[in-house]
């Protein structure tokens, strides 16, 4: 074979390799990347499509309008009837500033981009009219959202309420907030505001859980067995030269009373006896350090330790401090696990999608997986009831209703503690699970957060609200 033939063969091989590479890339792009690119806020074609689409309406679970498109002869304007009340969870859709919240999560549905898009474009060409987007019904309950917003007004933090039986998000409020109807006028102030009003603290706010983590510690103690839970609390415990303190000496305690009075030293002592591997394993079972499943993006909690965690760090984790960081929605899910006999229902916000003519196009079924055994879940549930009836959570009591909960007071870099409460009601047949975080409140969770949770749960349990 002469040199010219060899060169020709090399050239053919190289051309084939390049051709196959292009085919491979285009195939990969079409299968794995096309959907993301088509939905990207910077995709000009998407916004051109938006100009010819009457964006679908967003409703709460009972048909209350949360976002709609107002159409005139000259323009289409996205309107939010309740101003800032749903600014984070419903979000906004804006040509200049993009999309957030449900406006982003369900953009394809709201713009009728999908299996029926070809028909929609054909009808547009025939009639000359705009495409009509599909309508999205959320699991949110307007009455509960109103109550949560009122309870959080003037504070910083978040409230999340879910149905522990289904994972449906009933209410989510984050403060400070903003008015999506005034986004253009307020944008420059919003982006430089040090209090981060654009941040949805319910989904992305990261906080040390404080003593709310002790419900997971209690599950770890019960699951592993062999731990002596009886303890004489003198008010302090020395761990590797570091002194861990309680507010007072609690005296003789068992596991139930330790959770009820939130004894730091006994939970730290039990964690040291359990060992880092057992504690961290239970935390991971509760999806700490792992992405929560569901239909909305949730910031992954942080538990940056391994089995060789130092004793002082392990003692700190046992009481929800150290480098442990969680979101309010994750703590609502944690409460829901104990409410639901140890099964975690994936948090979700989409109820259904309807066509402009009212035909159901999409609905999501509840999805759950077992985290702990029913026996352990019910034991911890009984302890959480004791927190409310006789412990630090007395301010969450509701007359005639069994309430389970756990308070938390989380230290942080500001010097002003965060106030936590997680819980559910009725404890014997739970309908609602809540997480309340009051940022830099400077008061205990039992004093500041528990009354907020009580008012929200009371509203939810009124006749006809969640029936």
C-alpha positions as CSV (number, residue, x, y, z in Angstrom):
1,X,0.0,0.0,0.0
2,X,1.5,3.3,-1.1
3,X,1.7,6.4,1.1
4,X,-1.1,8.2,-0.8
5,X,-3.5,5.3,0.0
6,X,-2.5,5.3,3.6
7,X,-3.2,9.1,3.9
8,X,-6.6,8.6,2.2
9,X,-7.5,5.8,4.7
10,X,-6.4,8.0,7.7
11,X,-8.4,10.9,6.4
12,X,-11.5,8.6,6.0
13,X,-11.1,7.2,9.5
14,X,-10.6,10.7,10.9
15,X,-13.7,12.0,9.1
16,X,-15.7,9.0,10.4
17,X,-14.6,9.7,14.0
18,X,-15.5,13.3,13.7
19,X,-18.9,12.5,12.1
20,X,-19.7,9.9,14.9
21,X,-18.6,12.4,17.5
22,X,-21.0,15.0,16.2
23,X,-23.8,12.4,16.0
24,X,-23.0,11.3,19.6
25,X,-23.0,14.9,20.9
26,X,-26.3,15.8,19.1
27,X,-27.9,12.6,20.5
28,X,-26.6,13.4,24.0
29,X,-27.8,17.0,23.7
30,X,-31.3,15.9,22.5
31,X,-31.8,13.3,25.3
32,X,-30.1,14.9,28.3
33,X,-29.7,18.7,27.7
34,X,-32.5,19.8,25.3
35,X,-35.2,20.1,28.0
36,X,-32.9,22.2,30.3
37,X,-31.9,24.5,27.5
38,X,-35.4,24.9,26.3
39,X,-36.5,26.0,29.8
40,X,-33.5,28.2,30.5
41,X,-34.5,31.8,31.4
42,X,-31.9,33.1,28.9
43,X,-33.4,31.1,26.0
44,X,-34.7,33.9,23.6
45,X,-37.0,31.5,21.8
46,X,-38.7,30.7,25.1
47,X,-39.4,34.3,25.8
48,X,-40.6,34.9,22.2
49,X,-43.0,32.0,22.8
50,X,-44.1,33.7,26.0
51,X,-45.1,36.8,24.1
52,X,-47.6,34.7,22.1
53,X,-48.9,32.8,25.1
54,X,-51.5,33.6,27.7
55,X,-49.7,32.1,30.6
56,X,-51.8,29.7,32.6
57,X,-53.3,30.6,36.0
58,X,-51.9,29.3,39.3
59,X,-54.5,28.4,41.9
60,X,-54.4,27.1,45.5
61,X,-56.0,23.7,46.2
62,X,-59.5,25.2,46.4
63,X,-59.4,27.4,43.3
64,X,-58.2,30.6,44.8
65,X,-56.2,32.6,42.2
66,X,-52.6,33.1,43.2
67,X,-51.2,34.3,39.8
68,X,-52.9,35.2,36.6
69,X,-52.3,36.9,33.3
70,X,-54.2,40.1,32.6
71,X,-54.8,40.6,28.9
72,X,-55.6,43.9,27.3
73,X,-55.5,45.0,23.6
74,X,-52.0,46.1,23.9
75,X,-50.3,43.9,26.5
76,X,-50.3,40.9,28.8
77,X,-49.3,41.4,32.4
78,X,-48.6,38.8,35.0
79,X,-50.5,39.7,38.2
80,X,-50.2,38.4,41.8
81,X,-53.5,39.2,43.6
82,X,-52.0,38.8,47.1
83,X,-48.9,40.8,46.6
84,X,-46.1,39.5,48.9
85,X,-48.1,36.7,50.5
86,X,-46.9,34.1,48.0
87,X,-43.8,35.8,46.7
88,X,-41.4,33.0,47.5
89,X,-43.4,29.8,46.9
90,X,-45.4,31.0,43.9
91,X,-42.6,33.2,42.9
92,X,-42.6,35.4,39.8
93,X,-42.2,35.3,36.0
94,X,-40.5,38.4,34.6
95,X,-38.9,39.0,31.2
96,X,-35.9,40.8,32.7
97,X,-35.4,38.9,36.0
98,X,-36.4,35.4,35.1
99,X,-38.6,33.0,37.0
100,X,-38.7,31.6,40.5
101,X,-41.0,29.4,42.6
102,X,-43.9,27.6,41.1
103,X,-43.7,30.0,38.1
104,X,-40.4,28.3,37.3
105,X,-41.0,24.8,38.5
106,X,-44.1,24.4,36.3
107,X,-43.2,26.8,33.5
108,X,-43.7,24.1,30.8
109,X,-47.2,23.5,32.0
110,X,-48.1,27.2,32.3
111,X,-46.9,27.8,28.8
112,X,-48.4,24.6,27.3
113,X,-45.0,23.3,26.2
114,X,-45.3,19.6,25.9
115,X,-47.1,16.9,24.1
116,X,-49.9,19.3,23.0
117,X,-47.6,22.1,22.0
118,X,-47.7,21.2,18.3
119,X,-51.5,21.4,18.3
120,X,-51.4,24.7,20.2
121,X,-49.0,26.2,17.6
122,X,-51.2,24.9,14.8
123,X,-54.2,26.5,16.3
124,X,-52.3,29.8,16.8
125,X,-51.4,29.8,13.1
126,X,-54.9,29.1,12.0
127,X,-56.7,31.5,14.2
128,X,-54.0,34.1,14.6
129,X,-54.7,34.1,18.3
130,X,-52.3,33.5,21.2
131,X,-51.6,30.1,22.7
132,X,-53.4,29.5,26.0
133,X,-51.3,28.0,28.7
134,X,-52.5,25.3,31.1
135,X,-53.7,26.0,34.6
136,X,-51.7,24.8,37.7
137,X,-53.4,23.8,41.0
138,X,-51.0,23.8,44.0
139,X,-51.5,21.9,47.3
140,X,-51.3,25.2,49.2
141,X,-54.3,26.2,51.3
142,X,-55.0,29.9,51.1
143,X,-56.5,30.2,54.5
144,X,-53.5,28.6,56.2
145,X,-51.1,30.7,54.1
146,X,-52.9,33.8,55.3
147,X,-52.6,32.7,58.9
148,X,-48.9,31.8,58.5
149,X,-48.1,35.1,56.9
150,X,-49.9,37.0,59.6
151,X,-48.1,35.1,62.4
152,X,-44.7,35.8,60.8
153,X,-45.3,39.4,59.9
154,X,-42.6,41.7,61.3
155,X,-40.2,38.8,62.0
156,X,-37.4,37.0,60.1
157,X,-37.7,33.3,59.4
158,X,-40.0,30.7,57.9
159,X,-43.1,28.6,58.5
160,X,-43.7,25.4,56.6
161,X,-46.8,23.2,57.0
162,X,-47.4,19.9,55.4
163,X,-49.9,17.1,55.4
164,X,-47.8,14.2,56.9
165,X,-50.1,11.6,55.3
166,X,-49.4,12.8,51.7
167,X,-46.4,15.1,51.8
168,X,-48.6,17.9,50.4
169,X,-47.3,21.4,51.3
170,X,-50.2,23.3,52.9
171,X,-48.4,26.6,53.6
172,X,-45.0,28.1,53.2
173,X,-44.1,31.6,54.2
174,X,-40.6,33.2,54.3
175,X,-39.8,36.6,55.8
176,X,-38.7,39.2,54.8
177,X,-40.5,39.0,51.5
178,X,-41.2,41.2,48.5
179,X,-44.0,42.2,46.2
180,X,-43.7,40.5,42.8
181,X,-46.1,43.1,41.3
182,X,-43.4,45.8,42.0
183,X,-40.4,43.8,41.0
184,X,-39.1,46.3,38.4
185,X,-39.4,49.2,40.8
186,X,-37.9,47.4,43.8
187,X,-35.3,45.2,42.2
188,X,-32.2,47.3,42.8
189,X,-33.1,47.6,46.5
190,X,-33.9,43.9,46.8
191,X,-30.7,42.6,45.5
192,X,-28.5,44.6,47.9
193,X,-30.7,44.1,50.9
194,X,-28.6,42.3,53.6
195,X,-31.7,40.5,54.9
196,X,-32.1,38.6,51.7
197,X,-35.8,39.2,50.9
198,X,-35.5,37.2,47.7
199,X,-34.4,34.0,49.5
200,X,-37.0,31.4,50.2
201,X,-36.0,30.5,53.7
202,X,-38.5,27.7,53.8
203,X,-36.6,25.8,51.0
204,X,-33.1,27.2,51.1
205,X,-32.5,28.8,54.5
206,X,-29.8,26.9,56.4
207,X,-29.9,26.8,60.1
208,X,-28.6,24.7,63.0
209,X,-31.6,22.7,64.2
210,X,-30.8,23.0,67.8
211,X,-32.7,20.7,70.1
212,X,-35.3,19.7,67.4
213,X,-32.5,17.3,66.4
214,X,-33.1,15.4,69.6
215,X,-36.1,13.6,68.2
216,X,-33.7,12.0,65.7
217,X,-31.3,11.2,68.5
218,X,-34.1,9.6,70.5
219,X,-34.8,7.4,67.4
220,X,-31.1,6.4,67.3
221,X,-31.1,5.5,70.9
222,X,-34.2,3.3,70.5
223,X,-33.0,1.7,67.3
224,X,-29.6,0.7,68.6
225,X,-30.5,-0.5,72.1
226,X,-28.2,-1.2,75.0
227,X,-27.9,2.5,75.9
228,X,-28.5,3.3,79.5
229,X,-30.9,6.3,79.2
230,X,-31.3,6.9,83.0
231,X,-29.2,9.9,84.0
232,X,-28.7,12.3,86.9
233,X,-28.4,15.7,85.3
234,X,-26.2,18.0,87.4
235,X,-26.4,20.8,84.8
236,X,-23.0,20.2,83.1
237,X,-20.9,17.5,81.4
238,X,-17.2,17.7,80.5
239,X,-16.3,16.2,77.1
240,X,-12.6,16.2,76.3
241,X,-12.0,19.3,78.5
242,X,-15.0,21.2,77.1
243,X,-17.9,21.8,79.4
244,X,-21.4,21.3,78.0
245,X,-24.1,23.0,80.0
246,X,-27.9,22.9,80.6
247,X,-29.9,25.8,81.7
248,X,-30.3,24.1,85.1
249,X,-29.7,20.8,86.8
250,X,-32.7,18.6,85.8
251,X,-32.0,15.8,88.3
252,X,-32.9,12.2,87.6
253,X,-34.2,11.6,84.0
254,X,-35.1,8.8,81.6
255,X,-35.3,9.2,77.8
256,X,-38.8,10.5,77.8
257,X,-38.2,13.2,80.5
258,X,-34.8,14.0,78.8
259,X,-36.7,14.9,75.6
260,X,-39.5,16.7,77.5
261,X,-37.1,19.0,79.4
262,X,-34.6,19.0,76.5
263,X,-31.6,17.9,78.6
264,X,-28.4,18.7,76.6
265,X,-26.0,16.8,78.8
266,X,-27.9,13.5,78.6
267,X,-28.3,13.6,74.9
268,X,-24.6,14.4,74.5
269,X,-23.7,11.5,76.9
270,X,-25.9,9.1,75.0
271,X,-24.4,10.1,71.6
272,X,-20.9,9.4,73.0
273,X,-22.1,6.0,74.1
274,X,-23.7,5.3,70.8
275,X,-20.7,6.5,68.8
276,X,-20.4,8.6,65.7
277,X,-21.3,5.9,63.2
278,X,-24.7,5.1,64.8
279,X,-25.6,8.8,65.2
280,X,-24.6,9.8,61.7
281,X,-26.3,6.7,60.2
282,X,-29.6,7.7,61.7
283,X,-29.2,11.3,60.6
284,X,-28.6,10.1,57.0
285,X,-31.7,7.8,57.3
286,X,-33.6,11.0,57.9
287,X,-32.1,12.5,54.7
288,X,-29.5,14.7,56.4
289,X,-26.8,15.3,53.8
290,X,-28.9,13.8,51.1
291,X,-31.3,15.4,48.6
292,X,-35.0,15.2,49.6
293,X,-37.2,13.7,47.0
294,X,-40.2,15.7,45.7
295,X,-41.3,18.0,43.0
296,X,-39.5,21.2,44.2
297,X,-35.8,21.9,44.6
298,X,-34.8,21.9,48.3
299,X,-31.3,22.9,49.6
300,X,-29.5,19.8,50.8
301,X,-28.9,19.8,54.6
302,X,-25.3,19.7,55.8
303,X,-23.7,17.2,58.2
304,X,-20.0,17.3,57.2
305,X,-18.7,14.5,59.5
306,X,-17.5,11.0,59.1
307,X,-17.5,8.0,61.5
308,X,-14.3,9.3,63.2
309,X,-16.0,12.5,64.4
310,X,-14.3,14.0,67.4
311,X,-16.1,13.5,70.8
312,X,-16.7,17.3,71.2
313,X,-18.2,17.5,67.8
314,X,-20.4,14.5,68.4
315,X,-21.7,16.0,71.6
316,X,-22.5,19.2,69.7
317,X,-24.3,17.3,66.9
318,X,-26.4,15.4,69.5
319,X,-28.0,18.7,70.5
320,X,-28.3,20.1,67.0
321,X,-25.3,22.3,67.0
322,X,-21.8,22.1,65.5
323,X,-21.6,22.2,61.7
324,X,-25.1,20.8,61.3
325,X,-27.4,22.9,59.1
326,X,-30.9,22.1,57.9
327,X,-33.8,23.8,56.1
328,X,-37.2,24.4,57.7
329,X,-39.0,22.1,55.2
330,X,-36.7,19.3,56.1
331,X,-37.6,19.7,59.8
332,X,-41.3,19.7,58.8
333,X,-40.7,16.4,57.0
334,X,-38.9,15.1,60.1
335,X,-41.9,15.9,62.2
336,X,-44.1,14.3,59.5
337,X,-42.1,11.0,59.7
338,X,-43.0,10.6,63.4
339,X,-46.6,11.6,62.7
340,X,-46.9,9.1,59.9
341,X,-45.7,5.9,61.8
342,X,-42.2,6.2,60.5
343,X,-42.9,6.7,56.8
344,X,-41.6,9.8,55.0
345,X,-43.9,11.2,52.3
346,X,-42.0,13.1,49.7
347,X,-42.8,16.8,50.0
348,X,-44.8,18.1,47.0
349,X,-46.6,21.2,45.9
350,X,-48.3,20.2,42.6
351,X,-51.9,19.1,43.0
352,X,-52.8,18.9,39.3
353,X,-52.5,20.5,35.9
354,X,-55.6,21.3,33.8
355,X,-56.0,22.4,30.2
356,X,-57.7,25.7,29.5
357,X,-60.9,23.7,28.9
358,X,-60.7,22.1,32.4
359,X,-59.4,18.7,31.4
360,X,-56.9,17.1,33.9
361,X,-53.6,16.7,32.2
362,X,-51.4,15.7,35.2
363,X,-51.6,14.9,38.8
364,X,-49.0,13.4,41.2
365,X,-49.5,10.5,43.5
366,X,-48.1,10.5,47.0
367,X,-44.8,8.7,47.4
368,X,-43.4,7.5,50.6
369,X,-40.6,5.3,52.1
370,X,-40.0,3.9,55.5
371,X,-37.4,5.6,57.6
372,X,-37.9,4.0,61.0
373,X,-40.1,1.3,62.4
374,X,-43.7,2.0,63.5
375,X,-42.7,1.0,67.1
376,X,-39.9,3.6,67.3
377,X,-42.0,6.3,65.6
378,X,-44.8,5.8,68.1
379,X,-42.4,5.8,71.1
380,X,-40.8,9.1,70.0
381,X,-44.3,10.4,69.2
382,X,-45.3,9.7,72.8
383,X,-42.2,11.5,74.0
384,X,-43.0,14.5,71.8
385,X,-46.5,14.7,73.3
386,X,-44.8,14.8,76.7
387,X,-42.7,17.8,75.5
388,X,-46.0,19.7,74.9
389,X,-48.0,18.5,78.0
390,X,-45.3,18.8,80.6
391,X,-42.0,20.0,79.0
392,X,-40.6,22.9,77.1
393,X,-43.4,23.0,74.5
394,X,-46.3,23.9,76.7
395,X,-47.1,27.0,74.7
396,X,-48.1,24.7,71.8
397,X,-51.0,23.1,73.7
398,X,-54.4,23.2,72.1
399,X,-57.5,22.7,74.2
400,X,-59.1,19.3,73.5
401,X,-56.4,18.3,71.0
402,X,-53.4,16.0,71.5
403,X,-50.3,17.9,70.2
404,X,-46.8,16.5,69.7
405,X,-43.7,18.6,69.3
406,X,-40.2,19.6,70.0
407,X,-38.7,23.0,70.8
408,X,-35.3,24.2,69.8
409,X,-33.0,27.2,70.6
410,X,-30.1,27.2,68.2
411,X,-27.0,29.2,68.8
412,X,-25.4,30.9,65.7
413,X,-22.8,33.4,64.7
414,X,-25.0,36.5,65.3
415,X,-25.1,35.9,69.0
416,X,-28.9,36.0,69.0
417,X,-30.4,32.5,69.1
418,X,-32.9,31.1,66.5
419,X,-36.2,29.9,67.9
420,X,-37.5,26.5,66.6
421,X,-40.6,24.5,67.0
422,X,-41.6,21.3,65.1
423,X,-44.7,19.3,65.7
424,X,-48.0,17.9,64.5
425,X,-51.6,17.5,65.5
426,X,-53.8,15.8,66.4
427,X,-51.1,13.4,67.7
428,X,-53.5,10.4,67.6
429,X,-54.6,11.1,64.0
430,X,-52.2,13.7,62.5
431,X,-53.5,16.1,59.8
432,X,-50.8,18.8,59.8
433,X,-47.1,18.9,60.6
434,X,-45.3,22.2,61.0
435,X,-41.8,23.7,61.3
436,X,-41.4,27.2,62.6
437,X,-38.0,29.0,62.6
438,X,-37.7,32.6,64.0
439,X,-34.4,33.8,62.9
440,X,-32.2,35.6,65.5
441,X,-35.2,35.8,67.8
442,X,-33.0,35.8,71.0
443,X,-35.7,33.8,72.9
444,X,-36.2,30.1,73.3
445,X,-38.2,28.0,70.9
446,X,-40.8,27.2,73.6
447,X,-41.4,30.9,74.3
448,X,-41.3,32.3,70.8
449,X,-41.9,29.6,68.2
450,X,-44.3,27.2,69.9
451,X,-47.2,29.8,70.1
452,X,-46.8,30.4,66.4
453,X,-47.1,26.7,65.6
454,X,-50.1,26.5,68.0
455,X,-52.0,29.2,66.2
456,X,-51.4,27.7,62.8
457,X,-52.4,24.2,63.9
458,X,-55.5,25.5,65.6
459,X,-56.5,27.2,62.3
460,X,-55.9,24.0,60.3
461,X,-58.0,21.9,62.7
462,X,-61.0,24.1,62.6
463,X,-64.1,22.3,61.1
464,X,-64.0,22.2,57.3
465,X,-60.5,23.6,56.8
466,X,-58.7,20.4,55.9
467,X,-61.7,18.2,55.4
